[in-house]
Amino acid sequence: MKTNFDCFPCFLRQTARTSKILGMDETSIWELMKRAGCMLSTMDPANPPPQNALGIYDMISEKSGERDPFNGIKKDSTAHVLSLYPELKQTIQRHRDPLEAAVRYAVCGNVIDYGVSSDFDIQEAINTILEQDFFVWEFERFRSRLTQAQWVLYLGDNCGETVFDRLLIETMDKPTTFVVRDAPIINDVTMEDAKQAGLDRVATIISSGCRAPGIIIGQTTHDFRMLYREAPLILSKGQGNFETLCDEPREIFFLFKVKCNVVADYLNCPLGSMFFGPVDNLPAS
């Protein structure tokens, strides 16, 4: 998926939001905003948005001296959802179809995304997701693939929602390799963050080798690419992973909430839609 000109104001909003999280003064924020503005003119629109966003966040880290600006937010998000874990686990087990409930909760967890906005209500998402309509809902196709698969490659996204990922992995009951970012970027999950969510108890955790808030195949490790080619079933969480993998020539089950107009226009769906499935069988426009 290519970068759209509508991504440019989003990059600037992300710069301003991160600067405020860091508690920077107005002069420093202005300096960062001007640098970000200059960077827009050098971005390659052929790249997916997460690839171009990497330069913005590298610049912020260099200027602020803070390698992981969202560290506190990540830990708090994970701790909050972990406090809900016992109740969510019971709800899934009591549901008429535990696998369906676990998938729905995994998608609902994707509302936790500070790269797009800090304005979300995770409790509201939990309360409504079990009955919510999806723009794409390929659940039976997924169930069939899962039955046949010997193991699952699960591409992680944000902290906090990793607890929902853990619930889905437990419910699938298949050997799973969970993939994290190679270094801190926004509130995306790293190795340390995944372990805080308890994913090391239910999956093998590896880094993709990619630092961007997505999976850019050319920036991943040889080991990841081997697993990616061999995986009988791939689950991909989050909009950033969708933006970087939606043109890949293999079946990938994407789980995410559509959070921006660029992706909504790409899919020809309403903003805020829920998505679960590959992109090879989209609803007719």
C-alpha positions in Angstrom: 0.0 0.0 0.0 1.4 3.4 -1.0 1.7 6.5 1.1 -1.2 8.9 0.3 -0.9 12.7 0.5 -3.5 12.5 3.2 -0.9 10.7 5.3 1.2 13.9 5.5 -1.0 15.7 8.1 -1.2 12.5 10.0 2.6 12.4 10.2 2.6 16.0 11.6 -0.1 15.1 14.2 2.0 12.1 15.3 5.0 14.4 15.7 3.0 16.9 17.9 1.3 14.1 19.9 4.7 12.4 20.7 6.3 15.7 21.6 3.6 16.5 24.1 3.9 13.0 25.6 7.6 13.7 26.1 6.7 16.9 27.9 8.7 19.1 25.5 8.5 22.8 25.6 6.8 24.9 22.9 10.1 25.9 21.3 11.2 22.3 21.0 7.9 21.2 19.6 8.0 23.9 17.0 11.5 22.8 16.0 10.4 19.2 15.7 7.3 20.2 13.6 9.5 22.2 11.2 11.9 19.2 10.8 9.0 16.9 10.2 7.6 19.3 7.6 10.9 19.2 5.8 11.0 15.5 5.9 7.7 15.3 4.1 9.2 16.6 0.9 11.8 13.8 0.9 9.4 10.9 1.5 8.9 8.4 -1.3 5.1 8.0 -1.9 5.8 4.5 -3.3 6.6 3.3 0.2 3.9 2.2 2.7 3.0 4.8 5.4 4.8 2.8 8.2 8.0 2.9 6.3 7.9 6.7 5.9 6.8 7.1 9.5 10.0 5.4 10.7 12.0 8.5 9.7 9.7 10.7 11.7 10.1 8.7 14.9 13.9 8.4 14.4 14.1 12.1 14.2 12.0 12.6 17.4 14.2 10.1 19.3 17.3 11.8 18.1 16.1 15.3 19.1 14.6 14.3 22.4 17.2 11.7 23.4 14.4 9.3 24.3 14.6 5.9 22.7 11.2 4.8 23.8 8.9 7.8 24.3 5.8 5.5 24.9 7.4 3.2 27.4 5.2 4.2 30.3 2.1 4.2 28.2 2.9 0.7 26.9 3.4 -0.7 30.4 0.2 0.9 31.7 -1.8 -0.4 28.7 -0.6 -3.9 29.2 -1.2 -3.8 32.9 -4.7 -2.5 32.5 -5.7 -5.3 30.1 -4.0 -7.9 32.2 -6.3 -6.8 35.0 -9.2 -7.7 32.7 -7.7 -11.0 31.6 -9.5 -13.4 34.1 -12.9 -12.0 33.2 -12.2 -12.0 29.5 -10.9 -15.6 29.7 -14.2 -16.7 31.4 -16.3 -14.9 28.9 -14.5 -16.7 26.0 -14.8 -20.1 27.7 -18.6 -19.6 28.3 -19.3 -18.3 24.8 -21.2 -20.6 22.4 -18.1 -20.5 20.1 -15.0 -19.7 22.2 -12.8 -19.4 19.0 -15.2 -16.8 17.5 -15.2 -14.8 20.8 -11.4 -14.9 21.0 -11.1 -13.6 17.5 -13.5 -10.8 18.1 -11.7 -9.8 21.3 -8.4 -9.9 19.4 -9.7 -7.5 16.8 -11.3 -5.3 19.4 -7.9 -4.9 21.2 -6.6 -3.1 18.1 -8.4 0.1 19.2 -5.3 0.6 21.5 -3.2 2.6 19.0 -1.3 5.8 19.9 0.1 6.1 16.4 -3.4 7.1 15.2 -5.0 8.6 18.3 -5.1 8.5 22.1 -8.8 8.9 22.1 -10.2 5.4 22.4 -12.4 3.5 24.9 -11.2 -0.1 25.4 -14.1 -1.0 27.8 -16.7 0.2 25.3 -15.0 -1.9 22.6 -15.1 -5.0 24.9 -18.7 -4.4 25.7 -19.9 -4.3 22.1 -17.5 -6.5 20.0 -19.2 -9.8 20.5 -22.3 -8.5 18.6 -20.6 -6.1 16.2 -20.9 -6.5 12.4 -17.6 -6.7 10.5 -16.9 -5.3 7.1 -14.9 -8.5 6.4 -15.6 -11.6 8.5 -13.9 -14.7 7.1 -14.2 -16.7 10.3 -15.3 -20.0 8.8 -12.5 -19.9 6.3 -10.1 -19.2 9.2 -11.5 -22.1 11.2 -10.9 -24.4 8.3 -7.3 -23.2 7.8 -6.6 -23.5 11.6 -7.9 -27.0 11.7 -5.4 -28.0 8.9 -2.4 -25.9 10.2 0.3 -27.5 12.3 1.4 -24.1 13.6 0.6 -20.4 13.4 2.7 -17.3 12.6 1.2 -14.4 14.6 2.3 -10.9 13.7 1.9 -8.6 16.7 1.1 -4.9 16.8 0.4 -2.8 19.9 0.9 -3.2 23.6 -2.2 -3.8 25.6 -3.8 -5.6 22.7 -1.1 -8.2 23.2 -3.2 -9.6 26.1 -6.1 -10.2 23.7 -3.6 -11.8 21.3 -2.6 -14.1 24.2 -6.3 -15.1 24.7 -6.6 -15.9 21.0 -3.4 -18.0 21.0 -4.6 -19.9 24.1 -8.0 -20.6 22.4 -6.5 -21.7 19.1 -4.4 -24.2 21.0 -1.8 -24.5 18.2 2.0 -24.0 18.4 2.4 -20.3 17.7 5.3 -18.1 16.9 4.6 -14.5 17.9 6.4 -11.7 16.0 7.4 -8.4 17.6 9.2 -5.2 16.5 12.9 -5.1 16.5 13.1 -1.9 18.5 10.7 0.5 20.3 8.4 2.5 17.9 5.2 4.3 19.1 3.4 1.8 21.4 4.2 -1.2 19.2 5.2 -4.5 21.0 8.8 -5.4 21.5 10.2 -8.6 23.1 10.1 -7.1 26.6 6.5 -5.9 26.1 5.4 -9.3 24.8 6.8 -11.0 27.9 5.0 -8.5 30.2 1.7 -9.6 28.6 2.6 -13.3 29.3 3.0 -14.2 25.6 6.2 -16.2 26.4 3.9 -18.6 28.3 1.9 -19.5 25.2 4.1 -18.8 22.2 7.6 -18.6 20.9 8.5 -14.9 20.6 10.8 -13.6 17.8 11.7 -10.3 16.4 10.9 -9.6 12.7 14.1 -7.6 12.5 12.1 -4.6 11.2 12.0 -1.4 13.2 9.1 0.2 11.4 5.5 0.1 12.8 4.7 -2.6 10.3 6.3 -5.6 8.5 8.5 -4.4 5.6 9.6 -7.7 4.2 12.9 -6.3 2.8 13.9 -5.1 6.2 13.2 -8.3 8.1 15.7 -11.0 9.1 16.5 -14.1 7.1 15.0 -16.3 9.9 11.7 -14.3 9.8 11.4 -14.6 6.0 11.9 -18.4 6.3 9.1 -18.6 8.8 6.9 -16.3 6.7 7.4 -18.5 3.6 6.8 -21.7 5.5 3.9 -20.7 7.8 0.8 -22.7 7.1 -1.3 -19.9 8.6 -0.5 -16.2 9.2 -2.5 -13.9 11.5 -1.5 -10.2 11.1 -2.7 -7.7 13.8 -3.1 -4.0 13.2 -3.4 -1.4 10.5 0.4 -0.9 10.2 0.9 -4.5 9.4 -2.0 -4.4 6.9 -0.5 -1.3 5.2 2.8 -3.1 4.7 1.5 -6.6 3.8 -1.8 -6.1 2.0 -0.1 -6.5 -1.5 1.8 -9.7 -0.5 1.0 -12.6 -2.8 0.0 -15.1 -0.1 -3.0 -15.6 2.2 -2.8 -13.6 5.4 -5.7 -13.2 7.9 -5.7 -9.5 8.9 -7.3 -8.5 12.2 -7.7 -4.7 12.7 -9.9 -1.7 13.0 -9.9 0.7 10.1 -8.7 3.9 11.8 -7.9 6.4 9.0 -9.6 7.6 5.8 -6.6 6.5 3.6 -7.2 2.8 4.6 -11.0 3.2 4.5 -10.7 4.6 0.9 -8.3 1.8 -0.1 -10.8 -0.8 1.1 -13.9 1.2 0.1 -15.3 0.8 3.6 -16.6 3.1 6.4 -14.1 4.5 8.8 -14.1 2.5 12.0 -15.0 -0.8 10.3 -13.7 -4.1 11.8 -11.8 -6.4 9.5 -11.0 -10.1 9.8 -9.7 -12.1 6.8 -7.6 -11.9 3.7 -7.9 -9.2 1.1 -8.7 -11.6 -1.8 -12.5 -11.6 -1.3 -13.5 -8.1 -0.4 -17.2 -7.1 -0.5 -18.4 -5.6 -3.8 -18.4 -1.8 -3.8 
